[in-house]
Amino acid sequence: MAAICVFCASSSSLDRRWLDLGFETGRELAARGHSLVSGGGRVGMMGTVAEGARSGGAHTTGVIPGHLMGLEVGDLAADELVVTADMAERKTVMVARSDAFLTLPGGLGTMDELFEVWTTALLGVHRKPVVLLDADGFYTGLLDWLRGLAGPAFARPEALDLLRVVDSVPAALDAIEAGLDQPAG
């Protein structure tokens, strides 16, 4: 069993398909015996991932800055809710408590989290799998831009290889589980 950190949108005004994707992700994570680490919110995809995980019996840990608790968006149903001083501490705690990272569709905050764990993996700070779920081509523009960085040597090909890109929830969990089986070498 692994603690899988899911980064995703927390907006409360998303199309139903994105909320459904979040729920499906949580259910699949639970069905495979994993636990969830999330940003600790109860709204948007973040909330539906946690709901899906709990509906399948997974342990859920939410990590949320105190100022967001004040906005009453905290996931009070989480098995464990860690309240941090700020966003930076939130990321530190989420990374420390996770064995792998899965990024679903999201906005600026999601990108901040993805780039942090991806960069720290590249720098050898951790060897945890980093997976991007490109559902319905959501990340096509970003991926094209990232691949374009390799040509003029702004990014090494091995950096791009560290990010596993998949197009379905089962493929995302397969990639995480394969990455967890890799030797720490």
C-alpha positions in Angstrom: 0.0 0.0 0.0 1.3 3.4 -1.0 0.4 6.9 0.1 -0.5 8.6 -3.2 -0.6 12.4 -3.3 -3.1 13.7 -5.8 -2.7 17.3 -7.1 -5.8 18.7 -8.9 -8.2 21.6 -9.2 -10.1 22.8 -6.2 -12.5 25.1 -8.0 -16.1 24.7 -7.1 -17.4 25.6 -10.5 -15.9 22.8 -12.7 -17.8 20.8 -15.3 -19.2 17.5 -14.0 -16.8 15.4 -16.1 -13.8 16.7 -14.1 -15.5 16.0 -10.8 -16.3 12.5 -12.0 -12.7 12.0 -13.0 -11.7 13.0 -9.5 -14.1 10.6 -7.9 -13.0 7.8 -10.3 -9.4 8.5 -9.3 -10.2 8.2 -5.6 -12.1 5.0 -6.1 -9.4 3.4 -8.2 -6.8 4.4 -5.6 -8.8 2.7 -2.9 -9.6 -0.4 -5.0 -5.8 -0.9 -5.3 -5.3 -0.6 -1.6 -3.6 2.8 -1.5 -4.2 5.8 0.7 -4.7 9.3 -0.4 -2.8 12.5 0.5 -4.5 15.6 -0.7 -4.6 19.4 -0.3 -7.2 19.0 2.3 -10.1 20.8 0.6 -13.6 19.5 0.3 -14.5 21.4 -2.9 -13.8 20.8 -6.6 -11.9 17.8 -7.8 -9.9 17.8 -4.6 -13.1 17.0 -2.7 -14.4 14.4 -5.1 -11.0 12.5 -5.1 -11.3 12.3 -1.3 -14.9 11.3 -1.5 -14.1 8.5 -4.0 -11.2 7.3 -1.9 -13.3 7.1 1.2 -16.2 5.4 -0.6 -13.7 2.6 -1.4 -12.4 2.4 2.1 -9.1 4.3 1.6 -7.5 6.3 4.4 -7.4 10.0 3.5 -5.0 12.6 4.8 -5.7 16.2 3.9 -3.0 18.9 4.3 -4.4 22.4 4.3 -3.1 25.9 5.3 -4.9 27.5 8.2 -6.1 30.5 6.1 -8.1 28.1 3.9 -9.7 26.5 7.0 -10.9 30.0 7.8 -12.7 30.0 4.4 -14.5 26.8 5.5 -13.3 24.7 2.6 -11.4 22.1 4.8 -12.2 18.4 4.3 -13.5 17.7 7.8 -14.4 14.1 6.8 -10.7 13.3 6.2 -9.3 10.6 8.4 -6.5 13.0 9.2 -6.5 16.7 8.6 -3.2 18.5 9.0 -3.4 22.3 9.3 -0.2 24.1 8.2 1.0 27.7 8.7 1.1 28.4 4.9 1.2 27.0 1.4 4.9 26.3 1.4 4.6 24.2 4.6 1.6 22.4 3.0 3.7 21.2 0.1 6.5 20.1 2.3 4.2 18.0 4.4 2.4 16.6 1.4 5.7 15.5 -0.2 7.0 14.0 3.1 3.9 12.0 3.6 3.6 10.6 0.0 5.2 7.7 -1.8 4.1 8.9 -5.3 2.5 11.9 -7.0 -0.4 12.0 -9.5 -1.5 15.2 -11.2 -5.0 15.5 -12.6 -6.3 18.6 -14.5 -5.9 21.8 -12.5 -4.8 25.4 -12.6 -1.9 27.4 -11.2 -1.7 25.8 -7.8 -1.7 22.3 -9.4 1.1 23.4 -11.7 3.1 24.7 -8.8 2.8 21.4 -7.0 3.6 19.3 -10.1 6.7 21.4 -11.0 8.0 21.2 -7.4 7.8 17.4 -7.1 9.1 16.9 -10.7 12.0 19.3 -10.2 13.0 17.8 -6.8 12.9 14.3 -8.4 15.2 15.5 -11.2 17.6 16.9 -8.5 17.6 13.6 -6.7 15.8 14.9 -3.6 13.4 12.0 -3.9 12.8 9.0 -6.2 9.1 8.9 -6.0 7.0 8.4 -9.1 5.6 11.5 -10.7 2.6 10.9 -13.0 0.5 13.3 -15.1 -2.9 12.3 -16.2 -3.6 14.0 -19.5 -7.3 13.3 -19.6 -9.0 14.4 -22.8 -5.9 16.1 -23.9 -6.1 18.7 -21.1 -2.3 19.1 -20.9 -1.6 18.9 -24.7 -0.4 22.6 -24.9 1.8 22.2 -21.8 3.3 19.0 -23.0 4.1 20.4 -26.4 5.8 23.4 -24.7 7.8 21.1 -22.4 9.0 18.9 -25.3 10.0 22.1 -27.1 12.4 22.9 -24.2 14.6 20.0 -25.1 15.6 21.2 -28.5 17.4 24.4 -27.4 18.7 22.6 -24.3 16.5 24.3 -21.7 15.5 20.8 -20.5 17.4 17.6 -20.7 15.5 14.6 -22.2 16.0 12.6 -19.0 14.1 15.4 -17.2 11.2 14.9 -19.5 11.4 11.1 -19.0 10.9 11.5 -15.3 7.4 12.7 -15.8 5.2 9.7 -16.8 2.3 10.9 -18.9 -0.8 8.7 -19.2 -4.4 9.2 -20.5 -6.6 7.2 -18.1 -7.0 6.6 -14.4 -6.0 2.9 -14.5 -2.9 3.7 -16.6 -2.0 6.4 -14.0 -2.2 3.9 -11.1 -0.3 1.3 -13.2 2.5 3.8 -13.8 2.7 4.7 -10.1 2.8 1.1 -9.1 5.5 0.3 -11.7 7.5 3.3 -10.4 7.2 2.1 -6.8 8.6 -1.2 -7.8 11.8 0.4 -9.1 15.0 0.0 -7.0 16.1 3.1 -5.1 19.5 2.9 -6.8 
